[in-house]
């Protein structure tokens, strides 16, 4: 029976790792004054009627700390890329010169920085909720195993282990949020 509790704990940890990866991806999209190609992840361009990730229709590169350039592989994709960036409402205006699209990152005001920190904290809260939901599901599985014949002591030990895993991942989320806040608030 303890093999089944080990499987539950391993599954729980695996799901929590995925929740952390998702959180890392989401907070990487929150810009901290520096231009990064990851800011455009999740943007889709209408490529001949098909929504296509922006990084699959052109080359995205960083010119300097505050400037991104997008060089489309087909010149006729300039307008759809520009339109996609405008519709994404990420706080930047693309500049199309007929060959490439430049995106200049405006310097962040104190108010905007605080707004970004709030957004990062909201993403962190979503991550914590995910981790807690995973914990709840794992504990339900353990209780079901207990009904199926797992001893009460083994059940309590497994629940304790799941709680330890949960605490570790919530601390990791907090660590990510502190790092992101520091990154955003640095002028």
C-alpha positions in Angstrom: 0.0 0.0 0.0 2.9 2.4 0.7 3.8 2.2 -3.0 0.5 3.8 -3.8 1.1 6.7 -1.4 4.6 7.2 -3.0 2.9 7.4 -6.4 0.5 10.0 -5.0 3.4 12.0 -3.6 5.4 11.8 -6.8 2.4 12.9 -8.9 1.7 15.8 -6.5 5.3 17.0 -6.7 5.2 16.7 -10.5 2.0 18.7 -10.8 3.4 21.4 -8.5 6.6 21.6 -10.6 4.3 22.3 -13.6 2.5 25.0 -11.6 5.9 26.6 -10.8 6.9 26.5 -14.5 3.6 28.1 -15.5 4.2 30.8 -12.9 7.7 31.5 -14.2 6.4 31.8 -17.7 3.7 34.2 -16.7 5.9 36.5 -14.6 8.5 36.5 -17.3 5.9 38.3 -19.5 5.7 41.1 -17.0 8.3 43.6 -18.2 10.6 45.2 -15.8 11.8 48.1 -18.0 14.1 45.9 -20.0 13.2 44.6 -23.5 13.0 40.8 -23.7 11.7 38.6 -26.5 9.6 36.7 -23.9 7.4 39.8 -23.6 5.9 38.8 -26.9 5.3 35.1 -26.0 1.6 34.4 -26.3 1.0 37.0 -29.0 -0.5 35.5 -32.1 -0.5 36.9 -35.7 -3.1 36.3 -38.3 -0.9 34.3 -40.8 -3.0 33.7 -43.9 -6.0 33.0 -41.7 -4.3 31.0 -39.1 -3.4 32.4 -35.6 0.4 31.8 -35.5 2.8 32.7 -32.6 4.7 35.9 -33.4 8.0 34.2 -33.0 7.1 31.9 -35.9 6.5 34.6 -38.5 9.7 36.6 -37.8 12.9 37.0 -36.0 12.6 38.8 -32.6 15.8 40.4 -31.3 16.9 42.8 -28.6 18.7 45.9 -30.1 19.5 47.5 -26.7 18.0 47.4 -23.2 14.9 49.3 -24.3 14.4 48.3 -27.9 13.0 45.1 -29.5 13.1 44.5 -33.3 10.9 42.1 -35.2 12.1 41.2 -38.7 9.3 39.2 -40.5 10.3 36.5 -42.9 7.7 37.9 -45.3 7.4 41.6 -45.9 3.6 41.4 -46.2 3.5 40.3 -42.5 4.5 43.7 -41.2 1.0 45.0 -40.9 -0.5 41.9 -39.2 2.4 41.8 -36.7 1.9 45.5 -36.0 -1.9 45.0 -35.6 -1.3 42.1 -33.3 1.0 44.0 -31.0 -1.5 46.9 -30.8 -4.3 44.6 -30.0 -2.3 42.9 -27.3 -2.3 46.1 -25.3 1.1 45.5 -23.7 1.8 49.2 -23.2 4.0 49.7 -26.2 3.5 51.1 -29.7 5.3 49.4 -32.6 7.0 51.4 -35.2 7.0 50.0 -38.8 9.6 51.3 -41.2 8.7 49.0 -44.1 11.4 46.5 -43.3 11.4 45.8 -39.6 9.2 46.7 -36.6 10.8 48.4 -33.7 9.3 48.4 -30.2 10.7 51.0 -27.8 10.1 50.4 -24.1 9.1 53.6 -22.4 10.8 54.1 -19.0 8.6 52.9 -16.2 7.1 55.4 -13.7 6.9 54.7 -10.0 3.1 54.2 -10.4 3.5 51.8 -13.3 6.1 49.8 -11.4 3.7 49.4 -8.5 1.1 48.2 -10.9 3.4 45.6 -12.4 4.3 44.4 -8.9 0.6 44.0 -8.2 0.2 42.0 -11.4 3.1 39.8 -10.5 1.7 39.2 -7.0 -1.7 38.3 -8.6 0.1 35.7 -10.8 1.8 34.4 -7.6 -1.5 34.1 -5.9 -2.9 32.1 -8.9 0.2 29.8 -8.5 -0.5 29.3 -4.8 -4.1 28.5 -5.5 -3.0 25.9 -8.0 -0.5 24.4 -5.6 -3.2 24.2 -2.8 -5.7 22.6 -5.2 -3.1 20.0 -6.1 -2.6 19.4 -2.3 -6.3 19.0 -1.8 -6.6 16.4 -4.6 -3.6 14.5 -3.2 -5.1 14.4 0.3 -8.4 13.2 -1.2 -6.5 10.4 -2.9 -4.8 9.4 0.3 -8.1 9.3 2.2 -9.5 7.1 -0.5 -6.5 4.8 -0.1 -7.2 4.7 3.6 -10.8 3.6 3.0 -9.4 0.9 0.7 -7.2 -0.5 3.5 -4.3 1.8 4.1 -3.4 2.1 7.8 -4.3 5.4 9.6 -0.6 6.0 10.5 0.5 5.6 6.9 -2.3 7.9 5.8 -1.3 10.6 8.3 2.4 10.3 7.3 1.5 10.6 3.6 -0.7 13.7 4.3 2.1 15.2 6.3 4.6 14.6 3.4 2.1 16.2 1.0 1.9 19.2 3.3 5.7 19.5 3.4 5.9 19.4 -0.4 3.1 22.1 -0.5 5.0 24.3 1.9 8.2 23.9 -0.1 6.5 25.0 -3.4 4.7 27.9 -1.8 8.0 29.1 -0.4 9.4 28.8 -3.9 6.6 30.9 -5.3 7.3 33.6 -2.7 10.9 33.5 -3.6 10.1 34.0 -7.3 7.8 37.0 -6.4 10.4 38.7 -4.2 12.9 38.4 -7.1 10.5 39.8 -9.6 9.5 42.7 -7.3 13.2 43.5 -6.9 13.7 43.4 -10.7 10.7 45.6 -11.3 11.4 48.2 -8.6 15.1 48.7 -9.6 15.3 52.1 -11.4 
